[in-house]
Amino acid sequence: STKPKKRSLTLKGHRTSVSIEDKFWEEFCKIAYRKKVSVNELASELDETRELNSVSLASLIRNLVLADLLKRVEET
């Protein structure tokens, strides 16, 4: 589906949700797996990088996925 879906996450013990498309979520989960961290841990790391009320967590996830894919394409 190209429509964003709500995904539940726990960041530092607090429940939250992020609305993101299936393909981005799937790639985000793969990145967490490759880094040997949980999806919640990776999301928490991203969340720590943003300033209050600046960029949404969904945007940070999309940017991470894009950067990861571009890096892997350049390495081939």
C-alpha positions in Angstrom: 0.0 0.0 0.0 1.2 3.5 -0.8 -0.9 5.0 2.0 0.8 5.6 5.3 -0.2 3.2 8.1 0.1 3.9 11.8 2.9 1.9 13.5 3.3 1.7 17.3 6.7 2.3 18.8 8.1 2.6 22.3 10.7 5.3 22.7 12.5 5.4 26.1 9.5 3.7 27.7 6.9 6.0 26.2 4.4 4.6 23.6 4.0 6.6 20.4 3.0 6.0 16.8 4.3 7.0 13.4 2.4 7.1 10.2 4.6 5.7 7.4 4.2 3.7 4.1 4.8 -0.1 4.1 7.9 0.0 1.9 9.6 2.6 4.1 8.7 0.6 7.2 10.0 -2.7 5.7 13.3 -1.1 4.8 13.5 0.6 8.3 13.1 -2.9 9.9 15.8 -4.3 7.6 18.2 -1.5 8.7 17.5 -2.3 12.3 18.2 -6.0 11.7 21.5 -5.2 9.9 22.5 -2.9 12.7 21.5 -5.7 15.2 19.2 -3.4 17.2 15.5 -3.4 17.7 13.2 -1.2 15.7 12.4 0.7 18.9 16.1 1.3 19.6 16.7 2.6 16.1 13.7 4.9 16.3 14.9 6.1 19.7 18.3 6.9 18.2 16.6 8.9 15.4 14.3 10.6 17.8 17.3 11.9 19.9 18.7 13.6 16.8 15.7 15.9 16.3 15.0 19.1 18.0 11.7 19.7 19.7 8.9 20.3 17.2 11.2 20.3 14.1 11.1 17.2 11.8 8.6 14.4 12.3 9.9 10.9 13.2 8.3 9.6 10.0 10.4 12.0 8.0 13.5 11.0 9.8 12.8 7.3 9.1 12.2 8.1 5.4 15.5 10.0 5.2 17.4 7.2 6.9 15.9 4.6 4.5 16.8 6.8 1.5 20.3 7.5 2.7 20.9 3.8 3.4 19.6 2.7 0.0 21.7 5.4 -1.8 24.8 4.3 0.2 24.3 0.7 -0.8 23.8 1.6 -4.5 27.0 3.6 -4.5 28.9 0.7 -3.0 27.9 -1.7 -5.8 
